[in-house]
Amino acid sequence: MKRYDKYDEFNKWYEDVLQYAKIVDKRYPMKGSYVIMPYGFSALKKMKNIMSKLLDSYGHEEAYFPLLVPEKIFKKEKDFLKGFGGETLRATKTFLQELDEELIIRPTSETAMYPMYSLWIRSWRDLPLKIYQTVNVFRWETKMTKELLRVRELVAFNESHTAHASAEEAEKQIKEAIEIYKKFFDEIRIPYDIFKTPKWETFAGAQYNYDFFTTMPDGKAIELASVINLGQKFAKAFNIKFMDKDEKKKYVYQTCYGISERELGVAISLHGDNKGLRMISNLAPIHIVIVPIKKNNENDKKIMIYCEKIKNMFEGTKCGKYKAEIKVKIDNREIRPGEKYNDWEKKGVPIRLEIGEKEVKSKTLVLARRDKLTKEKIKEKNIKESVKKIIKEIDKTIYREAKEWHKKMITKHKTLKDALKRLRNYGGIVGVKWCGDENCGKKIADKLLGSAIGYKENEKVEGKCIICGKEAKHWMYFGRTY
């Protein structure tokens, strides 16, 4: 792995880290699709488990819906069709014959799920319905693709879809979804801000949505998750009705929200340093690597026996809120210890234990921390408690650094000139005063050569719109995005 500066040469750094740590192999022969390798998939699986446990704890149920959607079903909601039509793949034939009916490969699953909701929901007693699935979806991205961050095939798209008896219950569900995602991003140590999306950037077919955003080392903003109030548009398109308590037939109110493997790419980007990966405990495939320091003599066997003893001491030991088991690996490869140190530091393993003749005799181990690249000595009798404590400290260090970076990358500006200068020189997310008019918002985006990210509903603003001079209603935020 070459040594790149994460902030000055992020693209090269990111490619190098993914390749060296064997997170992703990008050599799959189709643009925008990648192989997630075992080390990367282990981290992704841990991330998915956190999300599933959170959704389960809030009363969601997991299901699976088909990949292919009949064209006539996909076309039922016109705004949705308009929003996703340009990136949706159509299946029209096999190698030997035309299909009787054109099929759509799901870009997201509203049109796969809601025909079934119309069959399942009959009475107010069937509500609320809160279902999620984690599946692959396909979107024919025409922009630049980037492993995990912007892809054509999302392989771990976790999407929740809910149905409710009233608008008030749907609003309450939006708040619950935001609460779930706050907990999720806190658990995987990704800092964020929440913005309400302006109308012209709202999810196709939705009333409104909130987006979680963070900032990447290259200064670009990246959307982490969307929480969307669909109102009754899809219910009317798919005839999702129920008999209410007053014995009247009514359409349900719906919400949806989703995340993907993008979060893993963001965690890798924000948590790593110029040495390579730094894995937090909730995502680390390996928490501790034990490196035997052998000298090709009669003591080597004793060293290996002692290494196994230390490894076995962690059998069943758990850490963190979700009680993940601490994973330990002994690196017994026939290469120099220094090469092993370098290798595991680049792969981001939180803790390294070095064990040689001295350590076997003294029952004192050398512990190296990945966050600070420092070493300390730990007594064998204290090893389990010390490791659990240090893992927490490592998580805090990495999270603190990520939050400090994100905080300094969000700025407010009095003039478009200052905002544009900030974006050109540093990137990040810039806020300017906005009257709330769509035309003004679009003009700001054009002048800043970026995208409208959104506004914070309860954030106070005083002064005039930066475009028209009318009274400002919000600080509106813009940025260059993935």
Secondary structure, DSSP 4 states (H G I P E B T S, - for coil): -----TTTSHHHHHHHHHHHTTSEETTSSSTT--EEPHHHHHHHHHHHHHHHHHHHHTT-EE----SEEEHHHHTTSHHHHHHHGGG--EEEE-SSSEEEEEEEE-SSSHHHHHHHHHHH--BGGG-SEEEEEEEEEE----S--BTTTB-SEEEEEEEEEEEESSHHHHHHHHHHHHHHHHHHHHHTT---EEEEPPGGGSPTT-SEEEEEEEE-TTS-EEEEEEEEEEETHHHHHTT-EEE-TTS-EEE-EEEEEEE-THHHHHHHHHH-BTTB----TTT-S-SEEEEE---SSTTHHHHHHHHHHHHHHTTT-EETTTTEEPPEEE---SS-HHHHHHHHHHTT-SEEEEE-HHHHHHTEEEEEETTTTEEEEEEGGGHHHHHHHHHHHHHHHHHHHHHHHHHHTEEE-SSHHHHHHHHHHT-SEEEEEE-S-HHHHHHHHHHHTSEEEEE-TT----SB-TTT-SBP-EEEEEE-B-
